[in-house]
Amino acid sequence: MKFIISIILIALLSVAACLYLPWWSIAIVSFTVASLIPQTPGKSFMAGFVALLLLWGSLSWYISQNNNHLLAHKVSMIILKTDSPYLLITATALIGAIVAGFAALSGCYLRRS
């Protein structure tokens, strides 16, 4: 139950934080939630990882879908050297997930010390 609550809290607070703060505020949110809710390090990492993977993946897909992937096609050609907007969406989701996962892991280790 703590795992599900952590995922929901991290996702909701990350959306709220990113409305007013820079993108890396997701790390602060994940760190704070993981330090307040006691879990094992693996579950803390997975909670942050899954929350941001789903959040950033769905948000970037939704935004890209609304403009028929026009910008995603162009950016994927610049960054990935292939015309694949879905690969760009996946890369975006993975970057956010890794940042949040390691921030949550750090919060868990801070709580343990």
N, C-alpha and C positions, 0 to 999 in steps of 0.2 A: 504494500500500500504506500509506503514511503517513496518507493521508486516512481510510481505513477504521479504522486503529488509533486515530487521534485521535477519531473518532466513538465507538468502543467505549469508550475510556478516559474520555472526557468523560461518557458516559451512566452507566457503572458507578460512577465516582467521585462523580458528582452524586447518585446514589441513596444511596450510603454517607454523603455529607456531609449530605444533607437529613434523614437519620435523627436526627442529633445537633445540627445547626446550623440557623440560619434559612434561609428559602427562597433568599435572595440568595447563599448559599454556592455556588450554581451558577456565579456569575460568577467566584468565586475559583478554582474547579476549571477552568473554561474558560480563564481567563487563564493558569493554571499549565501546563496541558497544551499550550496554543498557544505558550507561551514555551519549553517544553522540546523540542518537536518542530518542527524547521524546515520551514516551508511558505510558500507565497506568501500575501499578505494575503487574497486572495479565497478560497483554499482553507481558510485558518484560519477566516475568518468562516463559510463554509458548513459546516465541520465542527462548530463550536459550534451553529450554527443548526439543522442537521439532527438532531444528537444530542438537543437539548432539545425540538425539535418532536416527534420520535418518542417520546421518553421521557414528557414531560408530557402529550402527546396520548393516549398509550396508558394511562398511569396514571389520568388524569382520566376517560377513557372507562370503564375497568375499575371504578373506584370508583363512578361514576355508574350503571353497568349493574347493580351489585350491589344497589342500593337502588331499582331501577326508575325512575331519574332523578327521584325525588321532590324532592330538594334542588335539583337543577339546574333543574327547572321553576320553582321559587320564586325562586331567585337570578337566573335569566335574566329573570324579570318585573321584578325590582327594578333590575337593572343595565342590561339591554338593552331593556327595555320591550316585549319580545316573548316569547312562550312557545316558546323554542327551546333545548333543552338542548344540542343539537349545535353551535349557534352559540357558546354559552358555552364548550364544550369546545375549540372552535377558537380562540376568543379567549384562553383560558388557555394553550394550546400556543404561540400566536404571541407572547404576552408573554414566556414563558420562553425561546423561541427567539431573540427579539431581544436580550434581556439577555445570553444566552450567546454569541450571535454577535458582539456588540460587545465583550464581554470578551475573546473569543478574538482578535479583531482588534487589540485593545490589547496583548495578550500578544505577538502577532506583531511589532508595531511596536517593542515594547520590545526584543525579541531582535535586531531589525535595527539598533537604535541603539547 
